[in-house]
Amino acid sequence: MSKVLEYSPTKAFEQQVRENAIDSNVTVSMGPQHPSTHGVLRLEVVLDGETVVSATPDIGYLHTGMEKIMETKKYQQNITITDRMDYLNPMGNNLGYVMCVEKLLDIVDDIPPRAQVIRVMLVELQRIASHMVWLGTHALDIGAMSMFFYCFREREKILNIFEAICGGRMTVSFFRVGGLPYDIPDFVPGMIKEFCDNFPAALKEYDTLLTGNKIYQGRARGVGIITAENAIAWGVTGPSLRGSGHDFDIRRYFPYCGYETYDFDVPVEKDCDVFARYMVRMRELKESHKIVLQTLDRLKPGPVKADTPKICLPDREVMLKQMDALIHHFLLAGLGFKVPPGEAYHAIEGSKGEYGVYIISDGSEHPYRVHVRGPSFVNLQALPIMAKGEMIADTVAIIGSLDIVLGEIDR
């Protein structure tokens, strides 16, 4: 039953509403068909006017059961499934999965140096491409439309490189347990060098368009604050954590693929807001560019597969000429390889944070259990902390600053 307001000319109308209204809060459903939620994410937002009282993520609209599907497939077949989780970071997803299987097989140290260098080269190019999508869509969310087109220009160049290597652009499925399926074409390093030569100018262009923009700073500074203590408590990793002043980066603390031998910095910002997370990613673009240039210098001739014939397929040229290699290829592709019983977890520094794969093997050709730690899924759970007390319009900027992909959240 509604309560009748008692009018008094001596009181301001807003004060009368506060004193007499039963509940002024309004619950709004934001999504799942909303452009700024970056996928089929629904938020149940409780508002007091335009101020967010609470924001509760409601996920599951894209659920595909990928981890259970992986338990029914052979180990090498699951590489294609990892592409479709965070579809903006497929190279990184491939790497996290195959390295976890390599741990179970105890062949991590058998991966040839050239394969390790190419792995680093491609995952860093993938990090740049992923950040390009983040930067363009984040800017678009808050009204800076031009950035979207400029960012996709650079991303397209990277996807052209991936297409030249493996024929795929978004779902690449290029890495293999034991190394790579084949070497990269001879002309690809030239394409990468050309991209690296032009990228600093593009990055300066992005910086000029957005970093010093007073409108963007007004939308980003002091918005969506989460302290390092809260970020760690909620499991936040990647640029979202480093934007809160904590320098955790798996490439530095738990290096893999020889990252400990590369020269790069871990960008950290201490303001804990949307703008700090933006600046971390902008600086990360420079560091990934630096790493890619180092991989070009280290790209020496050599094999790209471990010397493990019971795991790695024979080279295609050999298979087409030798009958025993053809038979071996047929059996390995059809029946798969067995993995010794045990369990392993391997994490990499994905474009959005810690991407980890946990596998239990029962000794058969397919995993007994698979669990993936998706950074988008974990980082999203901190959204209610960041959005509380902000304006409803700022929720859009906060979601964009987390850089989530719903394929990884709902997997």
C-alpha positions as CSV (number, residue, x, y, z in Angstrom):
1,M,0.0,0.0,0.0
2,S,1.6,3.3,-1.1
3,K,2.2,6.0,1.4
4,V,0.8,9.5,0.8
5,L,3.3,12.3,1.0
6,E,2.4,15.2,3.3
7,Y,3.2,18.4,1.6
8,S,5.0,21.2,3.6
9,P,6.0,24.4,1.9
10,T,8.8,24.8,4.5
11,K,10.7,21.7,3.3
12,A,12.4,21.0,0.1
13,F,10.6,18.5,-2.1
14,E,13.6,16.1,-2.1
15,Q,13.8,16.1,1.7
16,Q,10.1,15.3,1.9
17,V,10.6,12.3,-0.5
18,R,13.5,11.0,1.6
19,E,11.4,11.3,4.8
20,N,8.1,9.9,3.5
21,A,8.9,7.5,0.7
22,I,9.0,3.8,1.7
23,D,11.7,2.7,-0.7
24,S,13.1,4.8,-3.5
25,N,15.4,2.1,-4.9
26,V,14.7,0.8,-8.4
27,T,15.9,-2.6,-9.8
28,V,17.0,-2.5,-13.4
29,S,18.0,-5.4,-15.7
30,M,21.1,-4.4,-17.7
31,G,21.6,-6.9,-20.5
32,P,21.9,-9.6,-21.6
33,Q,21.3,-7.8,-24.9
34,H,23.2,-4.7,-24.1
35,P,26.2,-3.5,-26.3
36,S,28.4,-2.4,-23.4
37,T,28.3,-5.8,-21.5
38,H,30.6,-7.2,-24.1
39,G,28.5,-10.3,-24.6
40,V,25.5,-12.0,-23.1
41,L,26.0,-10.7,-19.6
42,R,23.1,-9.6,-17.5
43,L,23.5,-7.3,-14.5
44,E,20.8,-6.9,-11.9
45,V,21.4,-3.3,-10.9
46,V,19.7,-1.7,-7.9
47,L,19.6,2.1,-8.2
48,D,19.0,4.9,-5.9
49,G,18.3,7.6,-8.5
50,E,21.3,7.1,-10.8
51,T,23.6,5.8,-8.1
52,V,24.4,2.1,-8.0
53,V,23.4,0.4,-4.7
54,S,24.3,-3.0,-5.9
55,A,25.2,-4.7,-9.2
56,T,24.9,-8.5,-9.4
57,P,26.2,-10.4,-12.4
58,D,23.9,-13.0,-13.8
59,I,25.8,-15.3,-16.1
60,G,25.1,-18.6,-18.0
61,Y,23.3,-17.4,-21.1
62,L,26.2,-18.7,-23.3
63,H,27.0,-21.9,-21.3
64,T,28.5,-24.5,-23.5
65,G,30.0,-27.1,-21.1
66,M,33.4,-26.9,-22.7
67,E,35.3,-28.5,-19.8
68,K,33.0,-31.6,-19.8
69,I,33.3,-31.8,-23.6
70,M,37.1,-31.8,-23.3
71,E,36.9,-34.8,-21.0
72,T,35.3,-36.8,-23.9
73,K,37.9,-35.8,-26.5
74,K,41.5,-37.0,-27.1
75,Y,44.2,-34.7,-25.8
76,Q,45.1,-33.2,-29.2
77,Q,41.5,-32.6,-30.1
78,N,41.0,-30.3,-27.1
79,I,43.3,-27.6,-28.6
80,T,40.4,-26.5,-30.9
81,I,38.1,-26.1,-27.9
82,T,40.5,-23.8,-26.1
83,D,40.3,-21.4,-29.0
84,R,36.7,-20.9,-28.4
85,M,36.9,-19.9,-24.7
86,D,38.6,-16.5,-24.8
87,Y,38.3,-16.1,-28.5
88,L,40.4,-12.9,-28.4
89,N,43.3,-14.8,-26.9
90,P,43.4,-18.2,-28.7
91,M,47.2,-18.4,-28.9
92,G,47.5,-18.0,-25.2
93,N,44.7,-20.5,-24.5
94,N,46.5,-23.0,-26.8
95,L,49.7,-22.5,-24.9
96,G,48.3,-22.9,-21.4
97,Y,46.6,-26.2,-22.4
98,V,49.5,-27.8,-24.3
99,M,52.0,-26.9,-21.5
100,C,49.7,-28.5,-18.9
101,V,49.7,-31.7,-21.0
102,E,53.4,-31.5,-21.5
103,K,53.8,-31.3,-17.7
104,L,51.9,-34.6,-17.4
105,L,54.1,-36.1,-20.1
106,D,57.2,-34.7,-18.5
107,I,58.5,-33.2,-21.8
108,V,58.4,-29.5,-20.9
109,D,62.2,-29.4,-21.2
110,D,62.2,-31.2,-24.5
111,I,60.6,-28.4,-26.5
112,P,63.1,-27.1,-29.1
113,P,64.4,-23.5,-28.6
114,R,62.9,-22.4,-32.0
115,A,59.5,-23.6,-30.9
116,Q,59.8,-21.8,-27.6
117,V,60.7,-18.6,-29.3
118,I,57.8,-18.8,-31.8
119,R,55.4,-19.6,-29.0
120,V,56.5,-16.4,-27.2
121,M,56.4,-14.4,-30.4
122,L,52.8,-15.4,-31.2
123,V,51.3,-15.1,-27.7
124,E,52.7,-11.6,-27.4
125,L,51.3,-10.6,-30.8
126,Q,48.0,-12.1,-29.6
127,R,48.3,-10.0,-26.5
128,I,48.6,-6.9,-28.6
129,A,45.6,-8.0,-30.8
130,S,43.5,-8.6,-27.7
131,H,44.4,-5.3,-26.2
132,M,43.4,-3.6,-29.5
133,V,39.9,-5.0,-29.3
134,W,39.7,-4.0,-25.6
135,L,40.9,-0.4,-26.4
136,G,38.6,0.0,-29.3
137,T,35.5,-1.3,-27.6
138,H,36.2,0.4,-24.3
139,A,36.5,3.7,-26.0
140,L,33.4,3.0,-28.0
141,D,31.4,2.2,-24.9
142,I,31.9,5.8,-23.6
143,G,31.4,7.6,-26.9
144,A,34.9,7.7,-28.6
145,M,33.9,6.0,-31.9
146,S,37.1,6.8,-33.9
147,M,39.3,4.7,-31.6
148,F,37.4,1.6,-32.6
149,F,38.3,1.9,-36.3
150,Y,41.9,2.8,-35.6
151,C,42.5,-0.1,-33.2
152,F,41.0,-2.7,-35.6
153,R,43.4,-1.5,-38.2
154,E,46.4,-2.8,-36.2
155,R,44.5,-5.9,-35.1
156,E,43.8,-6.8,-38.7
157,K,47.5,-6.8,-39.5
158,I,48.2,-9.3,-36.7
159,L,45.3,-11.5,-37.9
160,N,46.8,-11.4,-41.4
161,I,50.1,-12.8,-39.8
162,F,48.2,-15.6,-38.1
163,E,46.4,-16.4,-41.3
164,A,49.7,-16.6,-43.2
165,I,51.0,-19.0,-40.5
166,C,48.1,-21.4,-40.0
167,G,45.1,-20.3,-42.1
168,G,43.1,-19.3,-39.1
169,R,42.5,-15.8,-37.8
170,M,40.5,-16.2,-34.5
171,T,40.4,-19.9,-34.0
172,V,44.0,-20.7,-34.8
173,S,44.6,-24.1,-33.1
174,F,48.3,-23.7,-33.9
175,F,50.2,-25.0,-30.9
176,R,50.7,-28.7,-30.3
177,V,51.7,-30.9,-27.4
178,G,55.4,-31.2,-28.0
179,G,55.9,-28.0,-29.9
180,L,54.3,-26.8,-33.2
181,P,52.7,-28.7,-36.1
182,Y,55.1,-27.2,-38.5
183,D,57.5,-24.3,-38.9
184,I,56.3,-20.8,-39.8
185,P,56.7,-19.7,-43.4
186,D,59.9,-17.9,-44.4
187,F,58.2,-14.6,-45.2
188,V,56.3,-14.3,-41.9
189,P,59.2,-12.8,-39.9
190,G,59.3,-10.0,-42.5
191,M,55.6,-9.4,-41.9
192,I,56.1,-9.3,-38.2
193,K,59.1,-6.9,-38.6
194,E,57.0,-4.6,-40.8
195,F,54.2,-4.6,-38.2
196,C,56.7,-3.8,-35.4
197,D,58.2,-1.0,-37.3
198,N,54.8,0.7,-37.7
199,F,53.3,-0.1,-34.4
200,P,54.9,2.6,-32.2
201,A,53.5,5.4,-34.5
202,A,50.0,3.8,-34.1
203,L,50.4,3.6,-30.4
204,K,51.4,7.2,-30.2
205,E,48.2,8.0,-32.2
206,Y,46.0,6.1,-29.7
207,D,47.7,7.9,-26.9
208,T,47.1,11.3,-28.5
209,L,43.4,10.5,-29.2
210,L,42.4,9.2,-25.8
211,T,44.9,9.5,-22.9
212,G,44.9,13.2,-22.7
213,N,41.3,13.6,-23.7
214,K,39.5,15.5,-20.9
215,I,36.2,13.8,-21.5
216,Y,37.7,10.4,-21.2
217,Q,39.6,11.4,-18.1
218,G,36.4,12.7,-16.6
219,R,34.8,9.3,-17.3
220,A,37.7,7.2,-16.0
221,R,39.6,8.9,-13.2
222,G,38.3,8.1,-9.7
223,V,35.7,5.6,-11.1
224,G,35.5,1.9,-10.3
225,I,38.1,1.9,-7.6
226,I,39.3,-1.4,-6.1
227,T,42.2,-1.5,-3.8
228,A,45.0,-4.1,-4.1
229,E,43.9,-5.8,-0.9
230,N,40.3,-6.2,-2.3
231,A,41.6,-7.2,-5.7
232,I,43.7,-10.0,-4.3
233,A,40.9,-11.1,-2.0
234,W,38.6,-11.5,-5.0
235,G,41.2,-13.3,-7.1
236,V,41.6,-10.5,-9.7
237,T,44.7,-10.9,-11.9
238,G,46.3,-9.4,-15.0
239,P,46.1,-5.6,-15.9
240,S,43.1,-5.2,-13.5
241,L,45.3,-6.2,-10.6
242,R,48.3,-4.3,-11.7
243,G,46.1,-1.2,-12.1
244,S,45.6,-1.5,-8.3
245,G,49.3,-1.3,-7.6
246,H,50.3,-5.0,-7.3
247,D,53.0,-6.1,-9.8
248,F,52.0,-9.8,-10.1
249,D,52.8,-11.1,-13.5
250,I,53.2,-14.9,-14.1
251,R,55.8,-14.3,-16.8
252,R,58.0,-12.7,-14.1
253,Y,57.1,-14.7,-11.0
254,F,56.6,-18.1,-12.6
255,P,58.3,-17.8,-16.0
256,Y,57.7,-20.3,-18.8
257,C,58.9,-20.6,-22.4
258,G,62.1,-18.8,-21.4
259,Y,60.4,-15.5,-20.4
260,E,63.0,-15.1,-17.7
261,T,65.6,-14.4,-20.4
262,Y,63.6,-11.6,-22.0
263,D,63.9,-7.9,-21.2
264,F,60.6,-6.4,-20.3
265,D,58.9,-4.4,-17.6
266,V,55.7,-5.1,-15.7
267,P,53.6,-2.0,-15.8
268,V,51.9,-1.0,-12.5
269,E,49.6,1.9,-11.7
270,K,48.5,2.8,-8.2
271,D,45.3,4.8,-8.6
272,C,43.1,1.7,-8.6
273,D,40.5,3.2,-11.0
274,V,39.4,2.8,-14.6
275,F,42.1,5.1,-15.9
276,A,44.8,3.2,-14.0
277,R,43.7,-0.1,-15.7
278,Y,43.7,1.7,-19.0
279,M,47.2,3.0,-18.5
280,V,48.5,-0.4,-17.5
281,R,47.3,-1.9,-20.8
282,M,48.6,1.0,-22.9
283,R,52.1,0.4,-21.3
284,E,51.7,-3.3,-21.8
285,L,51.4,-2.8,-25.5
286,K,54.8,-1.2,-25.6
287,E,56.3,-4.1,-23.5
288,S,54.8,-6.8,-25.8
289,H,56.1,-4.9,-28.8
290,K,59.5,-5.0,-27.1
291,I,59.3,-8.8,-26.5
292,V,58.3,-9.5,-30.1
293,L,61.3,-7.6,-31.4
294,Q,63.5,-9.7,-29.2
295,T,62.0,-13.0,-30.5
296,L,62.8,-11.9,-34.1
297,D,66.5,-11.6,-33.1
298,R,66.4,-15.1,-31.4
299,L,64.7,-16.9,-34.3
300,K,67.5,-19.3,-35.2
301,P,67.1,-22.4,-37.5
302,G,66.1,-25.7,-35.9
303,P,63.3,-28.2,-35.2
304,V,59.9,-27.1,-33.9
305,K,58.9,-30.5,-32.4
306,A,60.2,-32.4,-29.5
307,D,61.9,-35.7,-30.3
308,T,58.9,-37.7,-29.1
309,P,57.6,-39.8,-32.0
310,K,54.9,-41.4,-29.8
311,I,53.4,-37.9,-29.2
312,C,54.3,-35.7,-32.1
313,L,53.1,-36.4,-35.7
314,P,55.8,-37.0,-38.3
315,D,56.6,-34.1,-40.6
316,R,54.3,-33.9,-43.6
317,E,57.1,-34.2,-46.1
318,V,58.3,-37.4,-44.5
319,M,54.8,-38.8,-44.2
320,L,54.2,-38.3,-47.9
321,K,57.4,-40.3,-48.8
322,Q,57.7,-43.0,-46.2
323,M,55.1,-45.7,-45.7
324,D,56.0,-46.3,-42.0
325,A,55.7,-42.6,-41.3
326,L,52.3,-42.6,-43.0
327,I,51.1,-45.6,-40.9
328,H,52.4,-43.9,-37.7
329,H,50.6,-40.7,-38.6
330,F,47.4,-42.6,-39.2
331,L,47.5,-44.4,-35.9
332,L,48.5,-41.3,-33.8
333,A,45.9,-39.1,-35.4
334,G,43.2,-41.7,-35.1
335,L,43.9,-43.3,-31.7
336,G,45.7,-40.5,-30.0
337,F,48.4,-40.9,-27.3
338,K,48.2,-42.0,-23.7
339,V,49.2,-39.7,-20.8
340,P,50.6,-41.2,-17.6
341,P,48.2,-41.1,-14.6
342,G,48.6,-37.9,-12.5
343,E,47.5,-34.3,-12.2
344,A,49.0,-31.0,-13.3
345,Y,48.2,-27.3,-13.3
346,H,49.8,-24.8,-15.6
347,A,49.2,-21.1,-15.7
348,I,50.2,-18.4,-18.2
349,E,49.8,-14.7,-18.2
350,G,47.0,-14.2,-20.6
351,S,45.9,-10.9,-22.0
352,K,43.3,-10.6,-19.2
353,G,45.1,-12.3,-16.3
354,E,46.0,-15.7,-15.1
355,Y,44.8,-18.4,-17.5
356,G,45.3,-21.7,-15.8
357,V,44.5,-25.3,-16.9
358,Y,44.1,-28.2,-14.4
359,I,44.1,-31.7,-15.8
360,I,43.7,-35.1,-14.1
361,S,44.9,-38.1,-16.2
362,D,43.8,-41.7,-15.7
363,G,46.3,-43.0,-18.1
364,S,44.0,-43.1,-21.2
365,E,43.9,-41.1,-24.4
366,H,41.6,-38.4,-23.0
367,P,41.6,-36.5,-19.8
368,Y,39.7,-37.7,-16.8
369,R,39.0,-34.2,-15.5
370,V,39.6,-30.7,-16.9
371,H,39.2,-27.4,-15.2
372,V,40.1,-24.0,-16.7
373,R,40.7,-20.9,-14.6
374,G,39.5,-18.2,-16.9
375,P,40.6,-14.7,-15.8
376,S,37.4,-13.1,-17.2
377,F,35.3,-15.3,-15.0
378,V,37.3,-14.5,-11.9
379,N,37.8,-10.8,-12.5
380,L,34.0,-10.3,-13.1
381,Q,33.2,-11.3,-9.6
382,A,34.9,-8.1,-8.3
383,L,32.5,-6.0,-10.4
384,P,29.9,-5.5,-7.5
385,I,32.7,-4.0,-5.3
386,M,33.8,-1.7,-8.1
387,A,30.4,-0.5,-9.2
388,K,28.8,0.1,-5.7
389,G,28.3,3.8,-5.1
390,E,29.1,4.8,-8.8
391,M,26.7,6.2,-11.3
392,I,24.8,3.8,-13.6
393,A,26.6,5.3,-16.6
394,D,30.0,4.6,-15.0
395,T,29.1,0.9,-14.8
396,V,29.7,0.8,-18.5
397,A,33.2,2.1,-18.2
398,I,33.9,-0.3,-15.3
399,I,32.9,-3.3,-17.3
400,G,35.1,-2.2,-20.2
401,S,38.1,-1.7,-17.9
402,L,37.9,-5.4,-16.8
403,D,38.1,-6.5,-20.5
404,I,35.9,-9.6,-20.1
405,V,34.9,-12.1,-22.8
406,L,31.7,-14.1,-22.1
407,G,32.9,-17.1,-24.0
408,E,35.4,-17.6,-21.2
409,I,33.0,-16.7,-18.4
410,D,30.3,-19.1,-19.5
411,R,32.5,-21.8,-21.0
